[in-house]
């Protein structure tokens, strides 16, 4: 099993930045995909971005440019740098680990963008 622990959420003003971090523990497979999803209030969970161990990324197009995803295979971490935050970025952000049909989720971290 893979356990994921997120950190870095909080309250930020519009235009501000936050960096989310996720640490994975357990047996981390080199061909796994890790990433971030988010669930805005009253809406379904949606993809933010994913990244393979080789650094290949997949994005929700509207977020690419403001957000950056990175992965450190030696430390088993995946980070999400979020810049120019907007109120509509308010959501619970979840870290994800995927290997074939196996999925593991973190507990989520709240990001609130408000003045």
Wavefront OBJ file of the C-alpha trace (Angstrom):
o trace
v 0.000 0.000 0.000
v 1.005 3.586 -0.612
v 0.165 6.291 1.905
v 0.043 9.940 0.885
v 0.263 12.950 3.168
v -0.371 16.451 1.833
v 0.653 19.777 3.322
v 0.772 23.425 2.369
v -2.850 24.451 2.019
v -4.329 27.541 3.603
v -5.928 30.917 3.042
v -4.420 33.220 0.434
v -5.507 36.447 -1.196
v -6.315 36.591 -4.908
v -3.110 36.898 -6.903
v -1.104 35.133 -4.230
v 0.832 31.874 -4.323
v 0.843 28.598 -2.446
v 2.955 25.487 -2.693
v 1.405 22.119 -1.914
v 3.566 19.140 -1.063
v 2.758 15.449 -0.935
v 4.951 12.746 0.554
v 4.379 9.121 -0.397
v 5.368 6.214 1.814
v 5.322 2.508 1.066
v 6.495 0.722 -2.038
v 6.699 3.382 -4.742
v 6.864 1.915 -8.212
v 9.086 3.627 -10.770
v 6.373 3.556 -13.437
v 3.707 5.070 -11.210
v 1.902 8.290 -11.958
v 1.478 10.867 -9.210
v -0.553 14.005 -9.315
v -2.988 16.482 -7.899
v -6.746 16.690 -8.159
v -9.107 19.176 -6.606
v -12.724 19.327 -5.520
v -14.328 22.768 -5.460
v -17.293 23.300 -3.116
v -20.377 21.572 -4.446
v -18.555 20.136 -7.460
v -16.937 16.891 -8.502
v -13.275 16.113 -8.106
v -11.261 17.216 -11.139
v -7.778 16.770 -12.485
v -5.183 19.467 -11.878
v -2.048 17.723 -13.173
v -0.184 14.435 -13.135
v 3.470 13.573 -13.565
v 5.320 10.337 -14.255
v 8.658 9.370 -12.739
v 10.229 10.413 -16.048
v 8.734 13.886 -15.694
v 5.998 13.608 -18.312
v 3.079 15.786 -17.299
v -0.606 15.906 -18.058
v -2.691 18.975 -17.338
v -6.056 20.545 -17.260
v -5.340 23.129 -19.947
v -6.848 26.077 -18.087
v -4.414 25.639 -15.195
v -1.219 25.185 -17.138
v 0.845 28.336 -16.902
v -0.282 29.379 -13.447
v 0.460 26.029 -11.781
v 3.600 23.919 -11.921
v 3.927 20.279 -10.903
v 7.206 18.657 -9.917
v 8.269 15.272 -8.629
v 11.298 14.146 -6.661
v 11.697 10.403 -7.133
v 14.437 10.109 -4.509
v 12.234 11.687 -1.832
v 8.918 10.260 -3.128
v 7.357 13.679 -3.218
v 5.172 15.568 -5.653
v 4.674 19.311 -5.336
v 2.226 21.748 -6.848
v 3.284 25.371 -7.129
v 0.251 27.592 -7.582
v 0.655 31.202 -8.674
v -1.763 33.998 -9.514
v -4.445 32.272 -7.503
v -8.079 33.093 -8.160
v -11.175 32.656 -5.991
v -12.286 29.855 -8.318
v -9.175 27.895 -7.306
v -10.763 27.429 -3.893
v -11.039 23.679 -3.332
v -9.803 20.702 -1.399
v -6.663 19.515 -3.151
v -5.879 15.811 -3.156
v -2.651 14.029 -3.905
v -2.960 10.847 -5.970
v -0.758 7.845 -6.691
v -1.720 5.537 -9.530
v -0.217 2.298 -10.781
v -2.372 0.403 -13.238
v -5.732 -0.081 -11.564
v -4.388 0.770 -8.102
v -5.192 4.236 -6.756
v -4.229 5.836 -3.479
v -5.461 9.214 -2.251
v -4.290 11.608 0.405
v -6.638 13.089 2.966
v -6.792 16.401 1.138
v -5.686 19.917 1.989
v -7.935 22.962 1.853
v -6.985 25.913 -0.322
v -9.095 29.034 0.066
v -8.531 32.064 -2.149
v -10.312 35.065 -0.718
v -9.756 38.678 0.188
l 1 2 3 4 5 6 7 8 9 10 11 12 13 14 15 16 17 18 19 20 21 22 23 24 25 26 27 28 29 30 31 32 33 34 35 36 37 38 39 40 41 42 43 44 45 46 47 48 49 50 51 52 53 54 55 56 57 58 59 60 61 62 63 64 65 66 67 68 69 70 71 72 73 74 75 76 77 78 79 80 81 82 83 84 85 86 87 88 89 90 91 92 93 94 95 96 97 98 99 100 101 102 103 104 105 106 107 108 109 110 111 112 113 114 115
